Amino acid sequence: MEISKENFPEWYTEIIEEAGLVDKRYPVKGMHVWLPYGWKLMRNIDDYFREIFTKYGHDEVYFPLLVPETEFKKEGEHIRGFENEVYWVTHGGLDPLDVKLLLRPTSETAMYPLFSLWIRTHADLPLKIFQIVNIFRYETKQTRTFIRMREVHFFESHTAHATEEEAEEQIRENIEIWKKVAHKLALPYVLVRKTEWDKFPGAAYSIGAETIMPSGRTLQIGTIHQYLQNFSRAYEIQYLKEDGTHDYVHQTTFGMSERLIGAIVGIHGDDHGLVIPPEIAPIQVVIVPIVSKNKENVLEEARKVLEELRNNFRVHLDDRDAYTPGYKFYDWELKGVPIRLEIGPRDIEKNQVVLVRRDTFEKISVSRGEYVEKISSLLKDIHKNLIVRSNKEMFSRIKEFNSLDGIREHKGIAVVHWCGSEECGRRIEESTDKRIIGIPFEKKPGKCVICGKETDTLAYVAKPY
């Protein structure tokens, strides 16, 4: 890497390109081509989504990309939130369409007309589904790979319940699922309730998972929404109750996207390149033969190591002839592979291998009789270390302020007391040139930083991406 992480915007762009995650040269702004290494990383995350949500009783579906304008317009707040962001399809070939179609910016308006057909009685509830698709939003701000795109790789779960209490229980379950996702990806976060003017269009309330990037700006990496009956009334999603009456269902959603990869790149990476958490790394162990003499003998032993490891780990043997071991070290450090395994003539003589951790660069010589178990323990320790050090870094950037002084310059999350009124909230944002990214769930007595009113509500103020 030629650019230090201290120069985060340039470092971030360069590391994504050099590590081969995506190719940004696709001739549509805000859209990229997933390269094999980056797509394997994304697929590993997708596979975990499938595993965890299936475990919690969700079924996977796949809805069409196009949504009729007539369905999109049924929920007024929703259309007002997205009408400036959608891509419209107006023609089929050369013929104008009778009803315009749009590329889904999210899938409520695609799914819920079908929900009204699927759900008839209380026996059909709860309905819990998810899909992994691409969504499209006409982003007018500066695009940034993974963070702010016009085509977004997106996960979304949708649920329907008989009562508000059951929907609230689903929200609590979603929070537990999110904790497992964040742990899997070794990502630090804070959970906040979004302000009324920043919640998802059409939601009763929204919860955001926010992290802090090295630039000091925050990144929303997960959202959970409580819809109550807002969408079910618009789309006539009713069910027959046991007492013979009808009622509208209560709904929730949970969304995550490729922003998770942006967070992994920014939070865990260093001046040498990516650092990928072992549990979702495309390659967990890369074998680099140290060939100076006895080339065929070394390669033969390296292949034996490959066979011994491949049933337990995602492993790759780098037997490229054209590159030196030093170049390979640099290349795999750049790609963030958790463990590099070196084997050369001396290691063969000693019946050992050398393991190098990507997170600390610690070198460990291990006998061939113990190295499989050692790799397993090292991967767990690397994962734990990434969690500990990223949490330490993030929480060091959360600072309380008793006034607006200094908030503008603070790189991270500023915590202030707020009375909860939109007037004072807007003044906080205007005075600091930042945004209230949410309200933490913890309470603390104090006085509103604007009006001085007694309050126990806190506000997290930051510059978001």
Buried (B, 14 or more C-beta within 10 A) or exposed (E): BEBEBEEBEEBBBBBBBBBBBBEBEEEEEBBBEBBEBBBBBBBBBBEBBBEBBEEBEBEEEEBEBEBBBEBBEBBEBBBEBBEEBBBEBEEEEEEEEEEBBBBBBBBBBBBBBEBBEEBEEBEBBBBBBBBBBBBBBBBEEEBBBBBBBBBBBBBBBBBBBBBEEBBBBBBEBBBEBBEBBBEBBBBBBBBBBBBEEBBBBBBBBBBBBBBBBBBBBBBBBBBBBBBBBBBBBBBEBBBBEEEEEEBBBBBBBBBBBBBBBBBBBBBBBBEBBBBBBBBBBBBBBBBBBBBEEEEEEBBEBBBEBBEBBEEEBBBBBBBEEEEEBEEBBBBBBBBBBBBBBBBBBEBBEEEBBBBBBBBEEEEBEBEBEEBBEBBBEBBEBBBEBBBEBBBEBBBEBBBEBEEBEEBEEBBBBBBBBBBBBEEBBBBBBEBBEBBBBBBBEEEEEBBBBBEEBEBEBBBBBBBBB
